[in-house]
Amino acid sequence: METILNPWPWYISGPLIALIMALLLYFGKTFGMSSNLRTMCSAFGADKFADFFKFDWKAQKWNLTVVLGAIIGGFIAVTFLSNDTPSNLNPDTVTELQKMGFENAGATLVPSEIFNLEALVSFKGLLLLIIGGLLVGFGTRYAGGCTSGHAITGLSSLQKPSLIAVIGFFIGGLIMTNLILPLIF
């Protein structure tokens, strides 16, 4: 009999995230992928090209373990913890996605219409990656951190700028999902 693996329930994953955040706060550390990537870029010499990367990255090298953990965790999740159970999407959502050209909405974790090699090398795919990457990079720099840093670290340490940033992220996501994405597809 095949074992069906499902994502960890909120009552396990939520307290684990809270435990990690409590430990980081106790040791005076912050969490966020953009700070981890900034550390990595600085370690590889980006400080020669931009002042933003001129800082003592060696004091932040513990951040690189987060990047390594994300890579290893992603591998473990895909290899050992994934299953082929389709996502349980709302039928209205499936209908809307099919109208936009997504044939098997919910059948896979990510839509193959966007996440495949052919889509990547197409003009539209490259344009989306370039514009999306620039917007994410600008937004992260402008907001002083990324979604994970503000939503997890910032909110757990009761920072008002993080609350404002998270509200902005949600508004941006709603605009993208409901207004811009239908125009693209």
C-alpha positions as CSV (number, residue, x, y, z in Angstrom):
1,M,0.0,0.0,0.0
2,E,1.4,3.4,-1.0
3,T,1.7,6.0,1.7
4,I,0.2,9.4,0.8
5,L,2.3,12.3,2.2
6,N,0.6,15.6,2.8
7,P,2.1,19.0,3.9
8,W,2.7,19.4,7.6
9,P,-0.4,20.8,9.2
10,W,-0.4,24.4,10.5
11,Y,-0.3,23.2,14.2
12,I,3.1,21.6,13.6
13,S,4.7,23.9,11.1
14,G,3.5,27.2,12.7
15,P,5.0,26.4,16.2
16,L,8.2,25.3,14.5
17,I,8.5,28.6,12.7
18,A,7.7,30.4,16.0
19,L,10.4,28.4,17.8
20,I,13.0,29.3,15.1
21,M,12.0,33.0,15.3
22,A,12.2,33.0,19.1
23,L,15.7,31.5,18.9
24,L,16.8,34.1,16.3
25,L,15.4,36.9,18.3
26,Y,17.1,35.6,21.4
27,F,20.5,35.5,19.6
28,G,19.9,38.9,18.1
29,K,19.6,37.6,14.5
30,T,17.0,38.3,11.8
31,F,15.6,36.1,9.1
32,G,14.9,37.0,5.5
33,M,16.0,35.6,2.2
34,S,17.0,38.9,0.7
35,S,19.6,39.5,3.6
36,N,20.9,35.9,2.9
37,L,21.3,36.7,-0.8
38,R,22.9,40.0,0.0
39,T,25.5,38.2,2.2
40,M,26.1,35.7,-0.6
41,C,26.5,38.4,-3.2
42,S,28.9,40.3,-1.0
43,A,31.0,37.2,-0.3
44,F,31.3,36.6,-4.1
45,G,32.6,40.2,-4.7
46,A,29.5,42.3,-5.5
47,D,30.9,45.0,-3.2
48,K,33.3,45.9,-6.0
49,F,30.3,47.0,-8.1
50,A,27.7,48.4,-5.7
51,D,28.0,50.2,-2.3
52,F,24.9,48.3,-1.1
53,F,27.1,45.2,-0.8
54,K,29.9,46.9,1.1
55,F,29.4,45.6,4.6
56,D,31.1,43.0,6.9
57,W,29.5,39.9,5.3
58,K,31.6,37.6,7.5
59,A,29.6,38.8,10.5
60,Q,26.5,37.6,8.6
61,K,27.9,34.4,7.2
62,W,25.5,32.4,9.3
63,N,22.9,33.6,6.8
64,L,24.4,31.3,4.2
65,T,23.3,28.3,6.2
66,V,19.7,29.5,5.6
67,V,20.3,29.5,1.8
68,L,21.9,26.1,2.1
69,G,19.0,24.9,4.2
70,A,16.5,26.2,1.7
71,I,18.2,24.2,-1.1
72,I,18.5,21.0,1.0
73,G,15.0,21.4,2.3
74,G,13.6,21.9,-1.2
75,F,15.4,18.7,-2.3
76,I,14.1,16.7,0.6
77,A,10.5,18.1,0.1
78,V,10.5,17.2,-3.6
79,T,12.3,13.9,-3.3
80,F,10.8,12.4,-0.1
81,L,7.8,14.5,1.0
82,S,5.9,15.1,-2.2
83,N,3.0,13.2,-3.7
84,D,1.0,13.3,-6.9
85,T,-2.2,14.3,-5.2
86,P,-3.7,17.2,-7.1
87,S,-4.3,20.5,-5.3
88,N,-7.9,20.9,-4.1
89,L,-8.7,24.2,-5.9
90,N,-12.0,26.0,-5.8
91,P,-14.0,25.1,-9.1
92,D,-14.4,28.8,-9.8
93,T,-10.6,29.3,-9.6
94,V,-10.1,26.3,-12.0
95,T,-12.6,27.8,-14.5
96,E,-10.9,31.2,-14.3
97,L,-7.5,29.7,-14.8
98,Q,-8.7,27.6,-17.7
99,K,-10.1,30.7,-19.4
100,M,-6.5,32.2,-19.1
101,G,-5.1,29.1,-20.8
102,F,-4.0,26.9,-17.9
103,E,-5.2,23.5,-19.0
104,N,-4.6,21.4,-15.9
105,A,-5.1,23.9,-13.1
106,G,-4.5,22.3,-9.7
107,A,-3.2,19.0,-11.3
108,T,0.4,20.0,-10.4
109,L,2.0,22.2,-7.8
110,V,3.0,24.8,-10.4
111,P,1.5,25.3,-13.8
112,S,3.5,23.9,-16.6
113,E,2.4,26.7,-18.9
114,I,4.8,29.0,-16.9
115,F,7.3,26.6,-15.3
116,N,8.9,24.7,-18.2
117,L,11.9,25.1,-20.4
118,E,9.9,26.2,-23.4
119,A,8.1,29.0,-21.5
120,L,11.5,30.1,-20.1
121,V,13.2,30.6,-23.4
122,S,10.2,32.2,-25.1
123,F,10.1,36.0,-25.5
124,K,7.1,36.3,-23.2
125,G,8.8,34.1,-20.6
126,L,12.1,36.0,-20.7
127,L,10.3,39.3,-20.5
128,L,8.3,38.1,-17.5
129,L,11.4,36.9,-15.7
130,I,13.4,40.1,-16.4
131,I,10.6,42.5,-15.5
132,G,9.5,40.4,-12.5
133,G,13.0,40.1,-11.3
134,L,13.6,43.8,-11.5
135,L,10.3,44.6,-9.7
136,V,11.0,42.1,-7.0
137,G,14.6,43.3,-6.6
138,F,13.5,47.0,-6.5
139,G,10.6,46.2,-4.1
140,T,12.8,44.3,-1.8
141,R,15.4,47.0,-1.7
142,Y,12.8,49.8,-1.4
143,A,10.9,48.0,1.4
144,G,14.2,47.2,3.3
145,G,13.6,43.4,3.1
146,C,11.6,40.7,1.5
147,T,8.3,39.1,2.2
148,S,9.7,36.4,4.5
149,G,11.8,38.9,6.4
150,H,9.0,41.4,7.0
151,A,6.2,38.9,7.5
152,I,8.1,36.5,9.8
153,T,10.8,38.5,11.5
154,G,9.4,42.0,11.3
155,L,5.9,41.1,12.4
156,S,7.1,38.8,15.2
157,S,9.2,41.6,16.6
158,L,6.3,44.0,16.3
159,Q,7.9,46.4,13.7
160,K,5.5,48.9,12.3
161,P,7.4,49.2,9.0
162,S,7.1,45.5,8.5
163,L,3.3,45.7,9.0
164,I,3.1,48.4,6.4
165,A,5.3,46.3,4.0
166,V,3.2,43.2,4.5
167,I,0.0,45.1,3.8
168,G,1.7,46.4,0.6
169,F,2.7,42.9,-0.4
170,F,-0.8,41.7,-0.1
171,I,-2.2,44.6,-2.0
172,G,0.4,44.1,-4.7
173,G,-0.5,40.4,-4.9
174,L,-4.2,41.1,-5.2
175,I,-3.5,43.6,-8.0
176,M,-1.2,41.2,-9.8
177,T,-3.6,38.3,-9.5
178,N,-6.8,40.1,-10.3
179,L,-5.8,42.8,-12.7
180,I,-2.4,42.2,-14.3
181,L,-2.2,38.3,-14.6
182,P,-5.4,38.1,-16.7
183,L,-3.9,40.7,-19.1
184,I,-0.7,38.6,-19.5
185,F,-2.4,35.3,-20.1
